[in-house]
Amino acid sequence: MSDLIFIAFDSEQKAEEVREKVLAMQKEYLIELGDAVVAVKDANGRIKLNQLMNNTTQGAVSGALWGTLIGLIFLNPLLGMGIGAASGALSGKLLDTGINDDFMTGAASALKPGTAGLFLLVRKMTTDNVLKDLNARPSTKRKRPLFAKRSRATRRPRRKQRPRPERSYRTSRAQF
């Protein structure tokens, strides 16, 4: 089960520093990430998401490569490269991998202007080593499991069962 962790910071630089530290921990196999995004709220209240990977450029490069190869078959590799790059960039723009962008934008709206937050989608981690290092930095952490069952305290209370009326299963006999 994956966990979504949101950590608020006073500045974008601190959030980027912690993200780099978490990525270094991933290379040491202490943590396995699904996504790591820095959300920045500027002084005007606009939210900017700094994604780990840019899907648009990755799609354009991949589309240009495949378009060139297909264009070679039809003896026009430049046209194939152009069409492939455009379609790859469009598909990369529409593709949303990792944490949902709308969710991150909504959650980051709670940040104060001029601050930043770090969203981590954690698949696996060695909890004691990772949290020991993250607790050394001043921040505000919120963690919640994804797709977890709601606890009894957060569930809607059940309706009270009304007592059922007793039914009589006797049948009346008609005399003729």
C-alpha positions as CSV (number, residue, x, y, z in Angstrom):
1,M,0.0,0.0,0.0
2,S,1.3,3.5,-0.9
3,D,1.4,6.4,1.5
4,L,1.0,10.0,0.6
5,I,3.1,12.4,2.7
6,F,2.9,16.2,2.6
7,I,5.5,18.3,4.2
8,A,5.2,22.1,4.4
9,F,8.3,24.3,4.3
10,D,9.1,28.0,4.7
11,S,10.8,28.3,1.4
12,E,11.1,26.5,-2.0
13,Q,14.9,26.0,-1.4
14,K,14.3,23.9,1.7
15,A,11.6,21.8,0.0
16,E,14.0,21.2,-3.0
17,E,16.8,20.3,-0.6
18,V,14.7,17.7,1.2
19,R,13.5,16.3,-2.1
20,E,17.1,15.8,-3.2
21,K,17.9,14.1,0.1
22,V,14.9,11.8,-0.3
23,L,16.1,11.0,-3.9
24,A,19.5,10.2,-2.5
25,M,17.9,7.9,0.1
26,Q,16.1,6.2,-2.8
27,K,19.5,5.4,-4.4
28,E,20.5,3.8,-1.0
29,Y,17.3,1.7,-1.2
30,L,16.0,3.2,2.0
31,I,12.8,4.4,0.3
32,E,10.9,3.6,-2.9
33,L,9.1,6.6,-4.3
34,G,6.2,6.7,-6.8
35,D,6.4,10.5,-7.1
36,A,8.0,13.5,-5.5
37,V,6.6,17.0,-6.3
38,V,7.4,20.4,-4.8
39,A,4.4,22.8,-4.7
40,V,5.1,26.5,-4.4
41,K,2.6,29.2,-3.5
42,D,3.8,32.6,-4.6
43,A,3.0,36.0,-3.1
44,N,0.0,36.3,-5.4
45,G,-1.5,33.0,-4.3
46,R,-0.8,31.1,-7.5
47,I,0.4,27.5,-7.1
48,K,3.2,26.1,-9.2
49,L,4.0,22.4,-9.2
50,N,7.6,21.4,-9.8
51,Q,7.3,17.8,-11.1
52,L,10.1,15.3,-10.9
53,M,9.7,14.4,-14.6
54,N,8.4,16.6,-17.4
55,N,6.0,14.4,-19.4
56,T,5.7,16.9,-22.3
57,T,9.3,17.0,-23.3
58,Q,9.7,13.3,-22.7
59,G,6.7,12.6,-24.9
60,A,8.0,15.0,-27.6
61,V,11.4,13.3,-27.7
62,S,9.9,9.8,-27.8
63,G,7.4,10.9,-30.5
64,A,10.1,12.4,-32.6
65,L,12.2,9.2,-32.5
66,W,9.2,7.0,-33.4
67,G,8.0,9.5,-36.0
68,T,11.4,9.5,-37.7
69,L,11.5,5.8,-37.8
70,I,8.0,5.6,-39.3
71,G,8.9,8.5,-41.7
72,L,11.9,6.5,-43.0
73,I,9.5,3.8,-44.1
74,F,7.5,6.3,-46.2
75,L,10.7,8.1,-47.3
76,N,10.0,11.3,-45.5
77,P,11.7,11.2,-42.0
78,L,11.4,15.0,-41.4
79,L,7.7,15.0,-41.7
80,G,7.4,11.9,-39.6
81,M,9.7,13.5,-36.9
82,G,7.5,16.7,-36.8
83,I,4.2,14.8,-36.6
84,G,5.7,12.3,-34.0
85,A,7.1,15.2,-31.8
86,A,3.7,17.0,-31.9
87,S,1.7,14.0,-31.1
88,G,4.2,12.9,-28.4
89,A,4.1,16.3,-26.8
90,L,0.3,16.4,-26.8
91,S,0.1,12.9,-25.2
92,G,2.7,13.9,-22.6
93,K,0.8,17.0,-21.7
94,L,-2.5,15.0,-21.2
95,L,-0.8,12.2,-19.3
96,D,-0.8,12.6,-15.5
97,T,1.4,10.0,-13.7
98,G,2.0,9.8,-10.0
99,I,0.0,12.1,-7.7
100,N,-3.1,13.8,-9.3
101,D,-2.3,17.4,-10.1
102,D,-5.7,18.7,-9.1
103,F,-5.4,17.1,-5.7
104,M,-2.0,18.6,-5.2
105,T,-3.2,22.1,-6.2
106,G,-6.1,21.8,-3.8
107,A,-4.0,20.7,-0.9
108,A,-1.3,23.3,-1.6
109,S,-3.9,26.0,-1.5
110,A,-3.8,25.7,2.3
111,L,-0.1,26.9,2.3
112,K,0.7,30.5,3.2
113,P,1.9,32.7,0.4
114,G,5.6,32.5,-0.1
115,T,5.9,29.0,1.2
116,A,6.3,25.5,-0.4
117,G,5.3,21.9,0.2
118,L,6.7,18.6,-0.7
119,F,4.4,15.8,-1.8
120,L,5.9,12.3,-1.6
121,L,4.1,9.2,-2.9
122,V,6.0,6.4,-0.9
123,R,5.6,2.8,-2.0
124,K,8.1,1.3,0.5
125,M,10.4,2.7,3.1
126,T,12.6,1.8,6.0
127,T,10.6,4.0,8.4
128,D,13.0,4.5,11.2
129,N,16.0,5.5,9.1
130,V,14.0,7.8,6.8
131,L,11.9,9.5,9.5
132,K,15.0,10.0,11.7
133,D,16.6,12.0,8.8
134,L,13.4,13.9,8.0
135,N,12.7,14.8,11.6
136,A,16.0,16.6,11.7
137,R,14.6,19.4,9.5
138,P,12.0,21.9,10.7
139,S,8.8,21.3,8.9
140,T,5.1,20.3,9.2
141,K,4.4,16.7,8.2
142,R,1.0,15.2,7.4
143,K,0.8,11.5,6.5
144,R,-2.2,9.4,5.5
145,P,-2.4,6.0,4.0
146,L,-3.9,5.8,0.5
147,F,-6.9,3.5,0.0
148,A,-7.0,2.6,3.7
149,K,-10.3,1.7,5.4
150,R,-11.8,4.5,7.4
151,S,-11.6,4.2,11.1
152,R,-14.7,3.8,13.2
153,A,-14.4,7.4,14.4
154,T,-14.6,8.8,10.9
155,R,-17.4,6.6,9.7
156,R,-21.0,7.7,9.6
157,P,-22.8,6.5,12.7
158,R,-25.2,3.7,12.0
159,R,-28.9,4.2,12.3
160,K,-30.4,2.8,15.4
161,Q,-32.3,-0.4,14.8
162,R,-35.9,-0.1,15.6
163,P,-37.3,-3.1,17.4
164,R,-39.3,-5.3,15.1
165,P,-42.8,-6.1,16.0
166,E,-43.4,-9.6,17.0
167,R,-45.2,-11.6,14.4
168,S,-47.6,-14.3,15.1
169,Y,-47.2,-17.3,13.0
170,R,-50.5,-18.9,14.1
171,T,-53.0,-19.4,11.4
172,S,-56.6,-19.2,12.1
173,R,-58.7,-22.2,11.2
174,A,-61.9,-21.6,9.6
175,Q,-64.7,-24.0,10.7
176,F,-67.2,-25.1,8.1
